[in-house]
Amino acid sequence: MNLIPRRRNYELDPIEELEQLQQLMNRWFDSGWDNMGLLDRAVAPAMDLVETPDAYYLYVDLPGIDKKDISLTVENNVLTLEGEKKGKDEKKRFFRKETWEGSFRRTISLPNAADPEKVKAELKNGVLTVTIGKKEELKPRQIAVQVK
């Protein structure tokens, strides 16, 4: 595939050619997971942060990771998750490997309502669930409206 098509009696417009190149690259990067190549891989576990009225919940996918290989700290309203996913068997030859291994580090700035003193974590079935309580004074509260 040529990035710049060859045309007869055509004057080269660099701006137009760069725009076409950008469109091609956007399609390539936006094509999603279906066209994943052999060299593409995730470098850290996926995570979701969910808010409820009483707390924040952080869900982290950590399949195959032992809890002794995970470190979780909170400092200056920043939560840091570090760990290592060790390789399974070095003697096997992979024809395609889409799982990841190695050390990782993820940091998340906690919202102002988060209480760093109310953090607990549980690893179950390959999912780390971190519960972060909210400060009492910042929790939303219902105010009754009186009619006179």
DSSP file (Angstrom, degrees, kcal/mol; ACC not computed):
  #  RESIDUE AA STRUCTURE BP1 BP2  ACC     N-H-->O    O-->H-N    N-H-->O    O-->H-N    TCO  KAPPA ALPHA  PHI   PSI    X-CA   Y-CA   Z-CA
    1    1 A M              0   0    0      0, 0.0     2,-0.4     0, 0.0     3,-0.1   0.000 360.0 360.0 360.0 127.8    0.0    0.0    0.0
    2    2 A N        -     0   0    0      1,-0.1     4,-0.0     4,-0.0     0, 0.0  -0.720 360.0-153.6 -87.9 136.2    1.4    3.4   -1.0
    3    3 A L  S    S+     0   0    0     -2,-0.4    -1,-0.1     1,-0.3    21,-0.1   0.850  91.9  40.4 -75.3 -34.5    0.9    6.2    1.4
    4    4 A I  S    S-     0   0    0     -3,-0.1    -1,-0.3    16,-0.0     2,-0.0  -0.942  90.7-136.2-116.3 110.3    1.0    8.8   -1.4
    5    5 A P        -     0   0    0      0, 0.0     2,-0.5     0, 0.0    -2,-0.0  -0.355  16.7-124.9 -67.1 143.9   -0.8    7.6   -4.5
    6    6 A R        +     0   0    0     -2,-0.0     2,-0.4    -4,-0.0    -4,-0.0  -0.777  34.8 174.1 -90.3 125.5    0.9    8.2   -7.8
    7    7 A R    >   -     0   0    0     -2,-0.5     3,-0.7     3,-0.1     2,-0.2  -0.982  29.5-120.2-131.2 144.1   -1.1   10.2  -10.3
    8    8 A R  T 3  S+     0   0    0     -2,-0.4     3,-0.1     1,-0.2    -2,-0.0  -0.554  94.9  10.2 -80.0 147.9   -0.1   11.5  -13.7
    9    9 A N  T 3  S+     0   0    0     -2,-0.2     2,-0.5     1,-0.2    -1,-0.2   0.886  96.7 139.2  51.8  44.3   -0.3   15.2  -14.3
   10   10 A Y    <   -     0   0    0     -3,-0.7     2,-0.5     2,-0.0    -1,-0.2  -0.974  49.3-140.6-124.3 128.5   -0.9   15.8  -10.6
   11   11 A E        -     0   0    0     -2,-0.5     2,-0.4    -3,-0.1    -3,-0.0  -0.765  28.3-118.7 -88.5 128.9    0.7   18.6   -8.6
   12   12 A L        -     0   0    0     -2,-0.5    -1,-0.0     1,-0.0    -2,-0.0  -0.515  24.3-165.2 -72.1 122.8    1.7   17.4   -5.1
   13   13 A D     >  -     0   0    0     -2,-0.4     4,-2.4     1,-0.1     5,-0.2  -0.922   4.3-162.0-109.1 105.7    0.0   19.3   -2.4
   14   14 A P  H  > S+     0   0    0      0, 0.0     4,-2.4     0, 0.0     5,-0.2   0.848  88.4  53.0 -59.5 -36.5    1.8   18.6    0.9
   15   15 A I  H  > S+     0   0    0      2,-0.2     4,-2.2     1,-0.2     5,-0.2   0.933 110.9  46.3 -65.0 -45.3   -1.1   19.7    3.1
   16   16 A E  H  > S+     0   0    0      1,-0.2     4,-2.2     2,-0.2    -1,-0.2   0.902 112.6  50.6 -63.8 -40.7   -3.5   17.4    1.4
   17   17 A E  H  X S+     0   0    0     -4,-2.4     4,-2.2     1,-0.2    -1,-0.2   0.892 110.1  49.5 -65.6 -39.3   -1.0   14.5    1.5
   18   18 A L  H  X S+     0   0    0     -4,-2.4     4,-2.5     2,-0.2    -1,-0.2   0.885 109.6  52.1 -66.2 -37.9   -0.4   15.0    5.3
   19   19 A E  H  X S+     0   0    0     -4,-2.2     4,-2.3     2,-0.2    -2,-0.2   0.901 110.0  48.7 -64.1 -40.4   -4.2   15.1    5.8
   20   20 A Q  H  X S+     0   0    0     -4,-2.2     4,-2.3     2,-0.2    -2,-0.2   0.901 111.5  49.6 -65.2 -40.6   -4.5   11.8    4.0
   21   21 A L  H  X S+     0   0    0     -4,-2.2     4,-2.5     2,-0.2    -2,-0.2   0.907 110.3  50.6 -63.2 -42.0   -1.7   10.3    6.0
   22   22 A Q  H  X S+     0   0    0     -4,-2.5     4,-2.7     2,-0.2    -2,-0.2   0.905 109.4  50.7 -63.4 -41.3   -3.3   11.5    9.2
   23   23 A Q  H  X S+     0   0    0     -4,-2.3     4,-2.4     2,-0.2    -2,-0.2   0.913 110.7  49.5 -62.2 -42.9   -6.7    9.9    8.2
   24   24 A L  H  X S+     0   0    0     -4,-2.3     4,-2.0     1,-0.2    -2,-0.2   0.927 112.8  46.4 -61.5 -45.0   -4.9    6.6    7.5
   25   25 A M  H  X S+     0   0    0     -4,-2.5     4,-2.8     2,-0.2     5,-0.2   0.891 110.6  53.1 -66.9 -38.8   -3.1    6.7   10.9
   26   26 A N  H  X S+     0   0    0     -4,-2.7     4,-2.5     1,-0.2    -1,-0.2   0.924 110.0  47.8 -61.3 -43.9   -6.4    7.6   12.7
   27   27 A R  H  < S+     0   0    0     -4,-2.4     4,-0.4     2,-0.2    -1,-0.2   0.890 112.3  50.5 -62.1 -38.4   -8.1    4.6   11.1
   28   28 A W  H >< S+     0   0    0     -4,-2.0     3,-0.7     1,-0.2    -2,-0.2   0.931 116.7  38.7 -65.5 -46.6   -5.2    2.4   12.0
   29   29 A F  H >< S+     0   0    0     -4,-2.8     3,-0.6     1,-0.2    -2,-0.2   0.803 117.4  50.1 -76.1 -28.8   -5.2    3.5   15.7
   30   30 A D  T 3< S+     0   0    0     -4,-2.5    -1,-0.2    -5,-0.2    -2,-0.2   0.376  79.6  99.6 -89.2   4.9   -9.0    3.7   16.0
   31   31 A S  T <  S-     0   0    0     -3,-0.7     3,-0.4    -4,-0.4    -1,-0.2   0.638  78.6-143.5 -71.8 -12.1   -9.5    0.2   14.6
   32   32 A G    X   -     0   0    0     -3,-0.6     3,-0.8     1,-0.2    -1,-0.2  -0.239  38.3 -44.9  85.1-171.9   -9.9   -1.3   18.1
   33   33 A W  G >  S+     0   0    0      1,-0.2     3,-1.6     2,-0.1    -1,-0.2   0.665 117.9  79.0 -74.5 -18.2   -8.9   -4.6   19.5
   34   34 A D  G 3  S+     0   0    0     -3,-0.4    -1,-0.2     1,-0.3    -2,-0.1   0.819  97.9  43.4 -62.5 -29.7  -10.1   -6.7   16.6
   35   35 A N  G <  S+     0   0    0     -3,-0.8    -1,-0.3    -4,-0.2    -2,-0.1  -0.057  81.5 155.5-105.8  32.0   -7.0   -5.8   14.6
   36   36 A M    <   -     0   0    0     -3,-1.6     2,-0.1    -5,-0.1    -3,-0.1  -0.362  32.3-141.6 -64.3 133.1   -4.5   -6.3   17.4
   37   37 A G    >   -     0   0    0     -2,-0.1     3,-0.8     1,-0.1    -1,-0.1  -0.352  24.8-101.4 -90.4 173.7   -1.1   -7.1   16.1
   38   38 A L  T 3  S+     0   0    0      1,-0.2    59,-0.2    -2,-0.1    -1,-0.1   0.792 121.5  48.0 -65.1 -28.7    1.5   -9.5   17.5
   39   39 A L  T 3  S+     0   0    0      2,-0.0     2,-0.3    59,-0.0    -1,-0.2   0.555  89.1 100.4 -92.2  -7.1    3.5   -6.6   19.1
   40   40 A D    <   +     0   0    0     -3,-0.8     2,-0.3     0, 0.0    -4,-0.0  -0.590  46.8 151.3 -78.3 137.9    0.5   -5.0   20.7
   41   41 A R        -     0   0    0     -2,-0.3     2,-0.2    59,-0.0    58,-0.1  -0.981  47.5-103.1-160.6 155.1    0.0   -5.7   24.4
   42   42 A A        -     0   0    0     56,-0.5     4,-0.0    -2,-0.3     0, 0.0  -0.571  23.5-163.7 -75.8 144.3   -1.4   -4.2   27.6
   43   43 A V  S    S+     0   0    0     -2,-0.2    -1,-0.1     1,-0.2    58,-0.0   0.476  70.0  19.4-109.3  -5.2    1.3   -2.8   29.9
   44   44 A A  S    S-     0   0    0     60,-0.1    -1,-0.2    56,-0.0    60,-0.0  -0.982  91.9 -82.1-157.4 159.6   -0.8   -2.5   33.1
   45   45 A P        -     0   0    0      0, 0.0     2,-0.2     0, 0.0    17,-0.1  -0.331  46.6-111.8 -68.2 148.2   -4.0   -3.9   34.5
   46   46 A A        -     0   0    0     15,-0.2    15,-2.4    -4,-0.0     2,-0.3  -0.500  38.4-170.9 -75.8 147.1   -7.3   -2.4   33.5
   47   47 A M  E     -A   60   0A   0     13,-0.2     2,-0.4    -2,-0.2    13,-0.2  -0.991  16.8-159.0-143.2 151.1   -9.2   -0.5   36.2
   48   48 A D  E     -A   59   0A   0     11,-2.4    11,-2.9    -2,-0.3     2,-0.5  -0.988   7.5-155.7-126.3 137.7  -12.6    1.1   36.8
   49   49 A L  E     -A   58   0A   0     -2,-0.4     2,-0.4     9,-0.2     9,-0.2  -0.972  17.0-174.9-115.1 121.8  -13.3    3.8   39.4
   50   50 A V  E     -A   57   0A   0      7,-3.2     7,-3.1    -2,-0.5     2,-0.4  -0.925  11.9-148.4-120.9 139.4  -17.0    3.9   40.5
   51   51 A E  E     +A   56   0A   0     -2,-0.4     5,-0.2     5,-0.2    -2,-0.0  -0.903  16.6 174.2-109.8 136.6  -18.7    6.4   42.8
   52   52 A T        -     0   0    0      3,-2.9    -2,-0.0    -2,-0.4     0, 0.0  -0.769  50.5 -95.7-121.6 172.8  -21.6    5.7   45.1
   53   53 A P  S    S+     0   0    0      0, 0.0     3,-0.1     0, 0.0    -2,-0.0   0.816 123.2  33.3 -60.6 -28.2  -23.1    8.1   47.6
   54   54 A D  S    S-     0   0    0      1,-0.2    80,-1.5    85,-0.1     2,-0.3   0.692 125.4  -5.2-102.0 -21.1  -21.1    6.5   50.4
   55   55 A A  E     - B   0 133A   0     78,-0.2    -3,-2.9    59,-0.1     2,-0.4  -0.963  58.8-108.8-161.4 171.1  -17.8    5.5   48.8
   56   56 A Y  E     -AB  51 132A   0     76,-2.9    76,-3.0    -2,-0.3     2,-0.5  -0.908  28.7-155.4-108.7 144.1  -15.6    5.1   45.7
   57   57 A Y  E     -AB  50 131A   0     -7,-3.1    -7,-3.2    -2,-0.4     2,-0.6  -0.987   3.8-163.4-124.3 127.1  -14.8    1.6   44.4
   58   58 A L  E     -AB  49 130A   0     72,-2.8    72,-2.9    -2,-0.5     2,-0.5  -0.948   6.0-166.3-109.2 121.5  -11.8    0.8   42.4
   59   59 A Y  E     -AB  48 129A   0    -11,-2.9   -11,-2.4    -2,-0.6     2,-0.4  -0.943   6.9-175.3-110.8 124.2  -11.9   -2.5   40.5
   60   60 A V  E     -AB  47 128A   0     68,-2.5    68,-2.8    -2,-0.5     2,-0.7  -0.978  23.9-132.3-124.9 127.1   -8.6   -3.7   39.0
   61   61 A D  E     + B   0 127A   0    -15,-2.4    66,-0.2    -2,-0.4   -15,-0.2  -0.683  37.3 159.3 -78.1 114.3   -8.2   -6.8   36.8
   62   62 A L    >   +     0   0    0     64,-3.4     3,-1.5    -2,-0.7    64,-0.1  -0.391  11.8 176.9-132.5  56.1   -5.3   -8.8   38.3
   63   63 A P  T 3  S+     0   0    0      0, 0.0     3,-0.1     0, 0.0    63,-0.1  -0.391  71.7  11.0 -65.6 136.2   -5.7  -12.4   37.0
   64   64 A G  T 3  S+     0   0    0      1,-0.2     2,-0.5    -2,-0.1    22,-0.3   0.596  96.4 125.1  77.4  11.0   -2.9  -14.7   38.0
   65   65 A I    <   -     0   0    0     -3,-1.5    -1,-0.2    20,-0.1     2,-0.2  -0.905  54.5-137.6-109.1 129.9   -1.4  -12.3   40.5
   66   66 A D    >   -     0   0    0     -2,-0.5     3,-1.9    18,-0.3    18,-0.2  -0.543  20.5-121.3 -80.6 147.8   -0.8  -13.3   44.1
   67   67 A K  G >  S+     0   0    0      1,-0.3     3,-1.4    -2,-0.2    -1,-0.1   0.767 111.5  64.8 -63.9 -24.0   -1.7  -10.8   46.9
   68   68 A K  G 3  S+     0   0    0      1,-0.3    -1,-0.3     3,-0.0    -3,-0.0   0.677  97.6  57.1 -70.5 -14.8    1.9  -10.9   48.1
   69   69 A D  G <  S+     0   0    0     -3,-1.9    15,-1.3    15,-0.1     2,-0.4   0.208  94.7  84.9 -97.7  14.1    2.9   -9.4   44.8
   70   70 A I  E <   -D   83   0B   0     -3,-1.4     2,-0.4    13,-0.2    13,-0.2  -0.947  53.7-172.2-120.7 137.6    0.6   -6.3   45.2
   71   71 A S  E     -D   82   0B   0     11,-3.1    11,-2.9    -2,-0.4     2,-0.4  -0.998   2.9-174.1-128.4 131.3    1.4   -3.1   47.0
   72   72 A L  E     +D   81   0B   0     -2,-0.4     2,-0.3     9,-0.2     9,-0.2  -0.990   9.9 169.6-128.4 124.2   -1.3   -0.4   47.7
   73   73 A T  E     -D   80   0B   0      7,-2.4     7,-3.0    -2,-0.4     2,-0.4  -0.954  21.0-156.2-133.6 153.4   -0.4    3.0   49.2
   74   74 A V  E     +D   79   0B   0     -2,-0.3     2,-0.3     5,-0.2     5,-0.2  -0.992  24.4 158.2-128.6 123.4   -2.2    6.3   49.7
   75   75 A E  E >   -D   78   0B   0      3,-2.2     3,-1.3    -2,-0.4    -2,-0.1  -0.976  67.7  -5.6-147.7 130.9   -0.2    9.5   50.2
   76   76 A N  T 3  S-     0   0    0     -2,-0.3     3,-0.1     1,-0.3    -1,-0.1   0.878 128.6 -56.3  53.2  42.7   -1.2   13.1   49.7
   77   77 A N  T 3  S+     0   0    0      1,-0.2    33,-3.0    32,-0.1     2,-0.5   0.727 113.6 119.5  62.6  25.0   -4.6   12.0   48.3
   78   78 A V  E <   -DE  75 109B   0     -3,-1.3    -3,-2.2    31,-0.2     2,-0.5  -0.985  52.7-151.4-121.1 123.9   -2.9    9.8   45.6
   79   79 A L  E     -DE  74 108B   0     29,-2.9    29,-2.5    -2,-0.5     2,-0.5  -0.814  13.0-166.2 -93.8 129.6   -3.5    6.1   45.5
   80   80 A T  E     -DE  73 107B   0     -7,-3.0    -7,-2.4    -2,-0.5     2,-0.5  -0.973   6.4-168.9-121.3 127.4   -0.7    4.0   44.1
   81   81 A L  E     +DE  72 106B   0     25,-3.2    25,-2.9    -2,-0.5     2,-0.3  -0.968  13.3 172.6-114.4 123.4   -1.0    0.4   43.1
   82   82 A E  E     +DE  71 105B   0    -11,-2.9   -11,-3.1    -2,-0.5     2,-0.3  -0.931  11.4 128.6-127.8 153.3    2.2   -1.5   42.3
   83   83 A G  E     -DE  70 104B   0     21,-1.9    21,-2.4    -2,-0.3     2,-0.4  -0.987  40.7-113.3-178.2-174.6    2.8   -5.1   41.6
   84   84 A E  E     - E   0 103B   0    -15,-1.3     2,-0.6    -2,-0.3   -18,-0.3  -0.987   7.6-155.0-146.4 132.6    4.3   -7.8   39.4
   85   85 A K  E     - E   0 102B   0     17,-2.4    17,-3.0    -2,-0.4     2,-0.2  -0.940  26.1-146.3-106.1 115.6    2.7  -10.5   37.3
   86   86 A K        -     0   0    0     -2,-0.6    -2,-0.0   -22,-0.3     2,-0.0  -0.523  19.3-103.0 -86.2 148.8    5.2  -13.3   36.9
   87   87 A G        -     0   0    0     -2,-0.2     3,-0.2     1,-0.1    -1,-0.1  -0.309  25.1-139.7 -65.7 151.2    5.6  -15.5   33.8
   88   88 A K  S    S-     0   0    0      1,-0.2     2,-0.4     2,-0.0    -1,-0.1   0.987  75.5  -4.5 -79.1 -65.8    4.1  -18.9   34.0
   89   89 A D    >   -     0   0    0      1,-0.1     3,-1.1     3,-0.0    -1,-0.2  -0.944  50.0-164.5-140.2 113.3    6.5  -21.3   32.2
   90   90 A E  T 3  S+     0   0    0     -2,-0.4    -1,-0.1     1,-0.2    -2,-0.0   0.654  87.2  66.5 -71.4 -15.6    9.6  -20.1   30.5
   91   91 A K  T 3  S+     0   0    0      2,-0.1    -1,-0.2     0, 0.0     2,-0.2   0.642  81.9  93.6 -82.9 -13.7   10.0  -23.5   28.7
   92   92 A K    <   -     0   0    0     -3,-1.1     2,-0.6     1,-0.0    -3,-0.0  -0.524  69.4-138.8 -82.0 147.4    6.9  -23.0   26.6
   93   93 A R        -     0   0    0     -2,-0.2     2,-0.4     2,-0.0    -2,-0.1  -0.928  18.1-147.4-105.9 119.0    7.1  -21.5   23.1
   94   94 A F        -     0   0    0     -2,-0.6     3,-0.2     1,-0.2     0, 0.0  -0.699  18.8-172.6 -89.8 134.7    4.2  -19.1   22.4
   95   95 A F  S    S+     0   0    0      1,-0.4     2,-0.3    -2,-0.4    -1,-0.2   0.714  87.0   4.7 -90.0 -27.6    2.8  -18.7   18.9
   96   96 A R        -     0   0    0      0, 0.0     2,-0.5     0, 0.0    -1,-0.4  -0.921  68.0-172.1-154.9 131.9    0.7  -15.8   20.1
   97   97 A K        +     0   0    0     -2,-0.3    -3,-0.0   -59,-0.2     0, 0.0  -0.956  16.7 160.7-131.6 112.9    0.7  -14.2   23.5
   98   98 A E        +     0   0    0     -2,-0.5   -56,-0.5   -57,-0.1     2,-0.2   0.520  54.1  88.9-107.9 -11.0   -1.9  -11.5   24.4
   99   99 A T  S    S-     0   0    0    -58,-0.1     2,-0.3     1,-0.0    -2,-0.0  -0.514  71.7-133.5 -82.3 159.4   -1.6  -11.7   28.1
  100  100 A W        -     0   0    0     -2,-0.2     2,-0.3   -59,-0.0   -57,-0.1  -0.719  21.1-177.7-112.6 161.7    0.9   -9.5   29.8
  101  101 A E        +     0   0    0     -2,-0.3     2,-0.2     2,-0.1   -15,-0.2  -0.974  35.0  65.1-150.8 160.9    3.5  -10.0   32.5
  102  102 A G  E    S-E   85   0B   0    -17,-3.0   -17,-2.4    -2,-0.3     2,-0.2  -0.684  82.7 -33.0 120.3-174.7    6.0   -7.9   34.4
  103  103 A S  E     -E   84   0B   0    -19,-0.2     2,-0.3    -2,-0.2   -19,-0.2  -0.482  55.4-176.1 -81.4 150.9    6.0   -5.1   36.9
  104  104 A F  E     -E   83   0B   0    -21,-2.4   -21,-1.9    -2,-0.2     2,-0.3  -0.968  14.2-168.0-143.8 160.2    3.3   -2.4   36.8
  105  105 A R  E     -E   82   0B   0     -2,-0.3     2,-0.4   -23,-0.2   -23,-0.2  -0.932   7.3-179.6-150.6 124.2    2.5    0.9   38.6
  106  106 A R  E     -E   81   0B   0    -25,-2.9   -25,-3.2    -2,-0.3     2,-0.4  -0.983   5.5-168.0-125.4 138.1   -0.8    2.8   38.5
  107  107 A T  E     -E   80   0B   0     -2,-0.4     2,-0.4   -27,-0.2   -27,-0.2  -0.970   2.7-173.0-126.5 144.1   -1.6    6.0   40.3
  108  108 A I  E     -E   79   0B   0    -29,-2.5   -29,-2.9    -2,-0.4     2,-0.5  -0.996  23.1-133.0-135.9 128.6   -4.9    7.7   40.7
  109  109 A S  E     -E   78   0B   0     -2,-0.4   -31,-0.2   -31,-0.2   -32,-0.1  -0.713  31.6-133.6 -76.9 124.0   -5.6   11.2   42.2
  110  110 A L        -     0   0    0    -33,-3.0    -1,-0.0    -2,-0.5     0, 0.0  -0.522  20.9-105.3 -80.4 146.6   -8.4   10.7   44.7
  111  111 A P    >   -     0   0    0      0, 0.0     3,-1.6     0, 0.0    -1,-0.1  -0.247  33.7-106.8 -63.6 159.5  -11.3   13.1   44.7
  112  112 A N  T 3  S+     0   0    0      1,-0.3    23,-0.1     3,-0.0    26,-0.1   0.792 118.6  60.3 -59.8 -29.3  -11.5   15.7   47.6
  113  113 A A  T 3  S+     0   0    0     25,-0.1    22,-3.0    21,-0.1    -1,-0.3   0.648  82.1 106.2 -74.8 -14.1  -14.4   13.7   49.1
  114  114 A A  E <   -C  134   0A   0     -3,-1.6    20,-0.2    20,-0.2    19,-0.1  -0.420  64.3-143.5 -70.2 139.3  -12.3   10.6   49.5
  115  115 A D  E >   -     0   0A   0     18,-3.2     3,-2.2     3,-0.2    18,-0.4  -0.898   4.8-160.9-104.7 106.9  -11.1    9.8   53.0
  116  116 A P  E 3  S+     0   0A   0      0, 0.0     3,-0.4     0, 0.0    -1,-0.1   0.680  90.9  62.1 -62.7 -15.8   -7.6    8.3   52.9
  117  117 A E  E 3  S+     0   0A   0      1,-0.2     2,-0.3    16,-0.1    -3,-0.0   0.596  97.7  59.7 -82.1 -11.2   -8.1    6.8   56.4
  118  118 A K  E <  S+     0   0A   0     -3,-2.2    15,-3.2    15,-0.2     2,-0.5  -0.469  73.5 127.4-116.6  59.1  -11.0    4.7   55.1
  119  119 A V  E     +C  132   0A   0     -3,-0.4     2,-0.3    -2,-0.3    13,-0.2  -0.959  25.0 166.0-117.5 130.3   -9.3    2.5   52.4
  120  120 A K  E     -C  131   0A   0     11,-2.2    11,-3.0    -2,-0.5     2,-0.3  -0.984  15.0-157.1-139.8 153.6   -9.6   -1.2   52.3
  121  121 A A  E     -C  130   0A   0     -2,-0.3     2,-0.4     9,-0.2     9,-0.2  -0.966   7.5-174.5-135.0 146.9   -8.7   -3.8   49.6
  122  122 A E  E     -C  129   0A   0      7,-2.0     7,-3.2    -2,-0.3     2,-0.6  -0.994  12.5-153.1-142.3 132.9   -9.8   -7.3   48.8
  123  123 A L  E     +C  128   0A   0     -2,-0.4     2,-0.4     5,-0.2     5,-0.2  -0.931  28.3 159.4-106.8 118.8   -8.5   -9.6   46.1
  124  124 A K  E >   -C  127   0A   0      3,-2.3     3,-1.6    -2,-0.6    -2,-0.1  -0.977  63.9 -12.6-145.1 126.6  -11.0  -12.2   45.0
  125  125 A N  T 3  S-     0   0    0     -2,-0.4     3,-0.1     1,-0.3    -1,-0.1   0.834 127.1 -52.3  54.7  38.1  -11.2  -14.2   41.7
  126  126 A G  T 3  S+     0   0    0      1,-0.2   -64,-3.4   -64,-0.1     2,-0.5   0.547 116.6 108.1  80.5   7.2   -8.5  -12.1   40.0
  127  127 A V  E <   -BC  61 124A   0     -3,-1.6    -3,-2.3   -66,-0.2     2,-0.6  -0.978  57.4-150.1-121.5 123.9  -10.2   -8.8   40.7
  128  128 A L  E     -BC  60 123A   0    -68,-2.8   -68,-2.5    -2,-0.5     2,-0.6  -0.817  12.4-163.3 -89.3 123.4   -8.8   -6.4   43.3
  129  129 A T  E     -BC  59 122A   0     -7,-3.2    -7,-2.0    -2,-0.6     2,-0.6  -0.947   3.9-169.9-111.1 117.6  -11.6   -4.3   44.9
  130  130 A V  E     -BC  58 121A   0    -72,-2.9   -72,-2.8    -2,-0.6     2,-0.5  -0.935   5.9-159.2-108.3 121.6  -10.4   -1.2   46.7
  131  131 A T  E     -BC  57 120A   0    -11,-3.0   -11,-2.2    -2,-0.6     2,-0.6  -0.895   6.4-171.2-103.3 126.0  -13.1    0.6   48.7
  132  132 A I  E     -BC  56 119A   0    -76,-3.0   -76,-2.9    -2,-0.5   -13,-0.2  -0.949  15.3-143.2-120.4 109.3  -12.4    4.2   49.5
  133  133 A G  E     -B   55   0A   0    -15,-3.2   -18,-3.2    -2,-0.6     2,-0.3  -0.210  15.2-120.4 -68.0 161.0  -14.8    5.8   52.0
  134  134 A K  E     - C   0 114A   0    -80,-1.5   -20,-0.2   -20,-0.2     2,-0.2  -0.742  29.6 -99.4-101.2 152.0  -16.0    9.4   51.8
  135  135 A K    >>  -     0   0    0    -22,-3.0     3,-1.1    -2,-0.3     4,-0.7  -0.480  30.9-129.6 -66.2 136.6  -15.5   12.1   54.4
  136  136 A E  G >4 S+     0   0    0      1,-0.3     3,-1.0     2,-0.2    -1,-0.1   0.894 105.7  52.9 -57.3 -43.3  -18.6   12.5   56.4
  137  137 A E  G 34 S+     0   0    0      1,-0.2    -1,-0.3   -24,-0.0    -2,-0.0   0.696 111.6  47.0 -70.2 -16.6  -18.8   16.3   56.0
  138  138 A L  G <4 S+     0   0    0     -3,-1.1    -1,-0.2   -25,-0.2    -2,-0.2   0.456  84.5 109.5-103.8  -1.9  -18.6   16.0   52.2
  139  139 A K  S << S-     0   0    0     -3,-1.0     2,-0.1    -4,-0.7   -85,-0.1  -0.490  79.6-106.7 -70.9 142.5  -21.2   13.2   51.7
  140  140 A P        -     0   0    0      0, 0.0     2,-0.4     0, 0.0    -1,-0.1  -0.463  40.5-163.4 -66.9 140.9  -24.3   14.4   50.0
  141  141 A R        -     0   0    0     -2,-0.1     2,-0.3    -3,-0.0     0, 0.0  -0.971  18.9-117.7-130.5 147.3  -27.2   14.7   52.5
  142  142 A Q        -     0   0    0     -2,-0.4     2,-0.5     1,-0.0     0, 0.0  -0.637  24.1-156.5 -82.5 133.5  -30.9   14.9   51.9
  143  143 A I        -     0   0    0     -2,-0.3     2,-0.2     2,-0.0    -1,-0.0  -0.956  15.0-131.6-114.5 123.2  -32.6   18.1   53.2
  144  144 A A        -     0   0    0     -2,-0.5     2,-0.5     1,-0.0    -2,-0.0  -0.525  16.0-142.1 -73.7 135.8  -36.3   17.9   54.0
  145  145 A V        -     0   0    0     -2,-0.2     2,-0.4     2,-0.0    -1,-0.0  -0.879  13.0-152.2-100.9 125.3  -38.3   20.8   52.5
  146  146 A Q        -     0   0    0     -2,-0.5     2,-0.5     2,-0.0    -2,-0.0  -0.797   2.4-148.1 -99.8 139.0  -41.1   22.1   54.7
  147  147 A V              0   0    0     -2,-0.4    -2,-0.0     1,-0.1     0, 0.0  -0.904 360.0 360.0-107.2 130.6  -44.2   23.6   53.3
  148  148 A K              0   0    0     -2,-0.5    -1,-0.1     0, 0.0    -2,-0.0   0.352 360.0 360.0-119.3 360.0  -46.0   26.4   55.3
